[in-house]
Amino acid sequence: MKKHALLVGGFALGALALIVATVLWLSGNSLFRKQTLAIIYFQGGVAGLYVGAPVTFRGVPVGQVEDIGIEVEQQSLDARIPVRVRLNPNSVRFGNATGGRAAPPELPALVQRGLRARLVAQSFVTGQKLIDLDFVEDGTPPPAATANAGAYPEIPATRDRFDALFDQVAQLPLRETVMDLRTTLQTLNETLVETRATVTSAREALDGVAKQVNGLAGEGQRTLGAATAAMNELRTTATASLQGVNRLLETSRQTVAAAQPELQASLQSARAAAEAAQVAMKRVNDLADPGAPLRADLDAAVRDLSQAARSLREFSELVEEQPNAVIFGRRRQ
């Protein structure tokens, strides 16, 4: 019996140790680590945030969401959502200017220096969100002291960078914009219809012009064919004329070759005649020279002939005046 009780007691102790080890493993040894609880108040909705969602610092996990609630102010009915988070300060190591490690400051001191929390989309597919912590300078004042300030330190919540964009989109006159867009599309549709009609008219005009161009092209082709035939005929005629000219040149060459001896003889005769004429001209020049004897004789003969002519002229005048002077001679006055 004692042995059996010992076995049962050992089994119970082993089971208890296993249970404790399992709890420690599931809790991540949180029982032996210093953790900090903090509260974050969100004014808007926290759709997608769930208990157990991670809390990160610039993407590095530093804790998780413990609880999500809602508080409504009785007079104004303003609602805000408190989210309690559990932070692990050991996840962040602090250092000093000398390079050594320093003790982590308290959470309120970090809040005073700009620690803020904001909702970040964890997955666009599932829509889940997480809380991300960072030091920002957005002008958000530190939380004021409240009645439950001693319960948990508060981390101010800052809006996501896309919230301002969503607010601006919400303030846009979407209805008027859609109506203007619809009017613009209708006007554009009418313009497209008019453009289509204009294009159709232009296409018909182009078809007519194309037909005229095709007719002109046919006439041009026929004219080109006639011009080609005329050119071919002219080429044939020119070829025949060129052949005739070539034959005439060949005949002329042969004729000149045959008459070349006679031409040479004629040229020699003409050269001899020219030389004889040159000699005669030289002799004539010698005769015509003023100092030549023949020139003096010719001058004397010309003078004698002049005197004889003058005497005959006087005799003819005498005969004309006195016809009987031939018989009786000239009467003396």
C-alpha positions as CSV (number, residue, x, y, z in Angstrom):
1,M,0.0,0.0,0.0
2,K,2.8,2.4,0.9
3,K,4.4,1.6,-2.5
4,H,1.2,2.2,-4.3
5,A,0.6,5.5,-2.5
6,L,4.2,6.6,-3.3
7,L,3.6,5.9,-7.0
8,V,0.3,7.9,-7.0
9,G,2.0,10.8,-5.2
10,G,4.9,10.8,-7.6
11,F,2.5,10.7,-10.6
12,A,0.5,13.6,-9.1
13,L,3.7,15.7,-8.5
14,G,4.8,15.0,-12.1
15,A,1.4,16.0,-13.5
16,L,1.5,19.2,-11.4
17,A,5.0,20.0,-12.6
18,L,3.9,19.4,-16.2
19,I,0.9,21.6,-15.7
20,V,3.1,24.4,-14.3
21,A,5.6,24.1,-17.1
22,T,2.7,24.2,-19.7
23,V,1.3,27.3,-18.1
24,L,4.7,28.9,-18.0
25,W,5.3,28.0,-21.7
26,L,1.9,29.3,-22.8
27,S,2.3,32.5,-20.8
28,G,5.8,33.1,-22.3
29,N,7.4,33.1,-18.9
30,S,5.3,36.2,-18.1
31,L,5.1,35.2,-14.5
32,F,8.8,35.9,-14.1
33,R,9.0,39.0,-16.2
34,K,8.1,42.6,-15.3
35,Q,5.1,43.7,-17.4
36,T,3.3,47.1,-17.6
37,L,-0.4,47.6,-18.1
38,A,-1.5,50.7,-19.9
39,I,-4.7,52.2,-21.2
40,I,-5.4,53.8,-24.6
41,Y,-8.6,55.7,-25.4
42,F,-9.7,55.8,-29.0
43,Q,-12.4,58.3,-30.1
44,G,-13.3,56.6,-33.3
45,G,-14.1,53.0,-34.2
46,V,-11.7,50.2,-33.6
47,A,-13.1,47.7,-36.1
48,G,-10.6,45.0,-36.7
49,L,-8.9,45.2,-33.3
50,Y,-9.3,42.1,-31.2
51,V,-8.2,40.9,-27.8
52,G,-4.8,39.3,-28.2
53,A,-3.9,41.7,-31.1
54,P,-0.2,42.5,-31.1
55,V,1.2,45.8,-29.8
56,T,4.3,46.9,-31.7
57,F,6.9,49.6,-31.6
58,R,7.8,50.5,-35.2
59,G,6.8,47.0,-36.2
60,V,8.6,45.2,-33.4
61,P,6.2,43.3,-31.0
62,V,6.3,44.7,-27.4
63,G,3.0,43.5,-26.0
64,Q,-0.6,42.6,-26.7
65,V,-4.1,43.8,-26.3
66,E,-5.7,42.6,-23.0
67,D,-9.2,44.1,-23.0
68,I,-11.4,46.3,-25.2
69,G,-14.3,48.2,-23.7
70,I,-16.5,51.2,-24.2
71,E,-17.3,54.3,-22.1
72,V,-20.2,56.7,-22.7
73,E,-20.4,60.2,-21.0
74,Q,-23.9,60.4,-19.5
75,Q,-24.5,64.1,-20.3
76,S,-23.1,64.5,-23.8
77,L,-23.3,60.9,-24.8
78,D,-19.7,61.1,-26.1
79,A,-18.3,57.6,-26.5
80,R,-14.8,56.5,-26.3
81,I,-13.2,53.1,-26.4
82,P,-10.7,52.2,-23.7
83,V,-8.2,49.5,-24.8
84,R,-6.0,47.9,-22.1
85,V,-2.7,46.7,-23.3
86,R,0.0,44.7,-21.6
87,L,3.6,45.8,-22.4
88,N,6.9,44.1,-21.9
89,P,9.5,46.7,-21.0
90,N,12.3,44.1,-21.5
91,S,11.6,44.1,-25.2
92,V,13.2,47.6,-25.5
93,R,16.7,48.3,-24.4
94,F,17.8,51.8,-23.4
95,G,21.3,53.1,-23.5
96,N,23.2,56.2,-22.4
97,A,25.7,58.5,-24.1
98,T,28.7,56.4,-22.9
99,G,27.4,53.4,-24.7
100,G,26.3,51.5,-21.6
101,R,22.8,50.2,-20.7
102,A,20.5,52.4,-18.7
103,A,17.4,51.7,-16.7
104,P,14.2,52.1,-18.7
105,P,12.2,55.2,-17.9
106,E,8.7,55.0,-16.6
107,L,5.8,55.0,-19.1
108,P,4.5,58.5,-18.1
109,A,8.0,59.9,-18.9
110,L,7.9,58.3,-22.3
111,V,4.4,59.7,-22.9
112,Q,5.6,63.2,-21.9
113,R,8.4,62.8,-24.5
114,G,6.0,62.0,-27.3
115,L,5.0,58.3,-27.1
116,R,1.8,57.8,-29.0
117,A,-0.4,54.9,-30.2
118,R,-2.3,54.5,-33.4
119,L,-4.3,51.8,-35.1
120,V,-2.5,50.1,-38.1
121,A,-4.0,47.7,-40.6
122,Q,-2.5,44.2,-39.9
123,S,-4.0,42.6,-43.0
124,F,-5.9,44.2,-45.8
125,V,-7.4,40.8,-46.6
126,T,-8.9,40.0,-43.1
127,G,-9.2,43.6,-42.0
128,Q,-7.5,42.9,-38.7
129,K,-5.6,45.8,-37.0
130,L,-2.9,46.2,-34.4
131,I,-1.6,49.0,-32.2
132,D,1.7,50.6,-33.1
133,L,3.7,52.8,-30.7
134,D,6.1,55.5,-31.8
135,F,7.5,58.8,-30.7
136,V,5.8,61.5,-32.8
137,E,5.4,65.3,-32.7
138,D,1.8,65.8,-33.7
139,G,0.9,68.4,-31.2
140,T,-1.3,66.1,-29.1
141,P,-1.0,67.2,-25.5
142,P,-0.2,64.6,-22.7
143,P,-3.3,63.1,-21.0
144,A,-4.7,65.2,-18.2
145,A,-5.1,63.7,-14.7
146,T,-8.5,61.8,-14.4
147,A,-10.3,60.1,-11.6
148,N,-9.0,56.7,-12.6
149,A,-5.5,58.0,-13.4
150,G,-4.0,55.8,-10.7
151,A,-5.3,52.6,-12.3
152,Y,-3.2,52.4,-15.5
153,P,-1.0,54.9,-17.2
154,E,-2.5,56.3,-20.4
155,I,-0.9,56.4,-23.8
156,P,-2.5,59.1,-26.0
157,A,-3.9,57.9,-29.3
158,T,-3.1,59.7,-32.5
159,R,-5.0,59.4,-35.7
160,D,-3.6,57.4,-38.6
161,R,-2.2,59.3,-41.5
162,F,-5.0,58.0,-43.7
163,D,-7.7,59.3,-41.4
164,A,-7.2,62.9,-42.4
165,L,-7.4,61.7,-46.0
166,F,-10.7,59.9,-45.3
167,D,-12.1,63.0,-43.6
168,Q,-11.2,65.2,-46.6
169,V,-12.8,62.6,-48.9
170,A,-15.9,62.6,-46.7
171,Q,-16.1,66.4,-46.9
172,L,-15.9,66.4,-50.7
173,P,-19.2,67.2,-52.5
174,L,-19.4,63.7,-54.0
175,R,-23.0,64.0,-55.1
176,E,-22.4,67.3,-57.0
177,T,-19.2,65.8,-58.4
178,V,-21.0,62.7,-59.6
179,M,-23.7,64.9,-61.2
180,D,-21.1,67.0,-62.9
181,L,-19.3,63.9,-64.1
182,R,-22.6,62.5,-65.4
183,T,-23.3,65.7,-67.3
184,T,-19.8,65.7,-68.6
185,L,-20.1,62.1,-69.8
186,Q,-23.5,62.9,-71.4
187,T,-21.9,65.9,-73.2
188,L,-19.0,63.7,-74.2
189,N,-21.4,61.1,-75.5
190,E,-23.2,63.7,-77.6
191,T,-19.8,65.0,-78.8
192,L,-18.8,61.5,-79.8
193,V,-22.1,61.0,-81.7
194,E,-21.5,64.3,-83.6
195,T,-17.9,63.3,-84.2
196,R,-19.0,59.9,-85.5
197,A,-21.4,61.6,-87.9
198,T,-18.7,64.0,-89.0
199,V,-16.3,61.0,-89.5
200,T,-18.9,59.2,-91.5
201,S,-19.4,62.3,-93.7
202,A,-15.7,62.7,-94.1
203,R,-15.4,59.0,-94.9
204,E,-18.1,59.3,-97.7
205,A,-16.3,62.4,-99.0
206,L,-13.0,60.5,-99.0
207,D,-14.6,57.6,-100.8
208,G,-15.8,60.0,-103.5
209,V,-12.4,61.5,-103.7
210,A,-10.9,58.0,-103.8
211,K,-13.2,57.1,-106.7
212,Q,-12.2,60.3,-108.6
213,V,-8.5,59.6,-107.9
214,N,-8.9,56.0,-109.2
215,G,-10.6,57.4,-112.4
216,L,-7.7,59.9,-112.8
217,A,-5.3,57.1,-112.1
218,G,-6.9,55.0,-114.9
219,E,-6.7,57.9,-117.3
220,G,-3.2,58.7,-116.3
221,Q,-2.3,55.0,-116.8
222,R,-3.9,55.1,-120.3
223,T,-2.1,58.3,-121.1
224,L,1.1,56.8,-119.9
225,G,0.5,53.8,-122.1
226,A,-0.1,56.0,-125.1
227,A,3.0,58.1,-124.3
228,T,5.0,54.8,-123.9
229,A,3.8,53.6,-127.3
230,A,4.7,57.0,-128.8
231,M,8.1,56.9,-127.2
232,N,8.7,53.4,-128.5
233,E,7.7,54.5,-132.0
234,L,9.9,57.6,-131.7
235,R,12.7,55.4,-130.5
236,T,12.2,53.1,-133.5
237,T,12.2,56.1,-135.9
238,A,15.2,57.6,-134.3
239,T,17.0,54.3,-134.5
240,A,16.3,54.1,-138.2
241,S,17.3,57.7,-138.8
242,L,20.5,57.1,-136.8
243,Q,21.3,54.0,-138.9
244,G,20.7,56.1,-142.1
245,V,23.0,58.9,-140.8
246,N,25.6,56.3,-140.0
247,R,25.3,54.9,-143.6
248,L,25.5,58.4,-145.0
249,L,28.6,59.1,-142.9
250,E,30.2,55.9,-144.1
251,T,29.4,56.7,-147.7
252,S,30.8,60.2,-147.3
253,R,33.9,58.8,-145.7
254,Q,34.3,56.4,-148.6
255,T,33.7,59.1,-151.2
256,V,36.2,61.4,-149.5
257,A,38.7,58.6,-149.4
258,A,38.2,57.9,-153.1
259,A,38.4,61.6,-154.1
260,Q,41.3,62.4,-151.9
261,P,44.0,62.0,-154.6
262,E,42.1,64.3,-157.0
263,L,41.5,66.8,-154.2
264,Q,45.2,66.8,-153.4
265,A,46.0,67.4,-157.1
266,S,43.5,70.3,-157.2
267,L,45.0,71.7,-154.0
268,Q,48.5,71.6,-155.6
269,S,47.2,73.3,-158.7
270,A,45.4,75.9,-156.7
271,R,48.6,76.4,-154.7
272,A,50.6,76.8,-157.9
273,A,48.0,79.3,-159.3
274,A,48.2,81.3,-156.1
275,E,52.0,81.4,-156.3
276,A,51.8,82.6,-160.0
277,A,49.2,85.3,-159.1
278,Q,51.5,86.4,-156.3
279,V,54.4,86.7,-158.8
280,A,52.1,88.7,-161.2
281,M,51.0,91.0,-158.4
282,K,54.6,91.6,-157.5
283,R,55.4,92.5,-161.1
284,V,52.3,94.8,-161.2
285,N,53.6,96.5,-158.0
286,D,57.0,96.9,-159.6
287,L,55.4,98.5,-162.6
288,A,53.2,100.7,-160.5
289,D,56.1,102.0,-158.4
290,P,56.5,105.8,-159.0
291,G,60.2,105.5,-159.6
292,A,59.9,102.7,-162.2
293,P,60.9,103.5,-165.9
294,L,57.7,101.9,-167.2
295,R,55.7,104.1,-164.9
296,A,57.4,107.2,-166.4
297,D,56.7,106.0,-169.9
298,L,53.1,105.4,-169.1
299,D,52.7,108.8,-167.6
300,A,54.2,110.4,-170.7
301,A,51.9,108.4,-172.9
302,V,48.9,109.3,-170.8
303,R,49.9,113.0,-171.1
304,D,50.2,112.7,-174.9
305,L,46.9,111.0,-175.1
306,S,45.4,113.7,-173.1
307,Q,46.8,116.4,-175.4
308,A,45.6,114.4,-178.5
309,A,42.2,114.1,-176.9
310,R,42.1,117.8,-176.2
311,S,43.1,118.6,-179.8
312,L,40.5,116.3,-181.2
313,R,37.9,117.9,-179.0
314,E,38.9,121.3,-180.2
315,F,38.8,120.1,-183.9
316,S,35.4,118.6,-183.3
317,E,34.1,121.9,-181.9
318,L,35.6,123.7,-184.9
319,V,34.0,121.3,-187.3
320,E,30.7,121.7,-185.4
321,E,31.0,125.5,-185.7
322,Q,32.5,125.7,-189.1
323,P,31.8,122.6,-191.1
324,N,33.7,123.9,-194.2
325,A,36.8,124.2,-192.1
326,V,37.7,120.7,-193.2
327,I,38.0,122.0,-196.8
328,F,39.0,125.6,-196.3
329,G,40.7,125.3,-193.0
330,R,40.2,127.4,-190.0
331,R,39.3,131.0,-190.5
332,R,41.5,133.5,-188.8
333,Q,39.7,136.1,-186.8
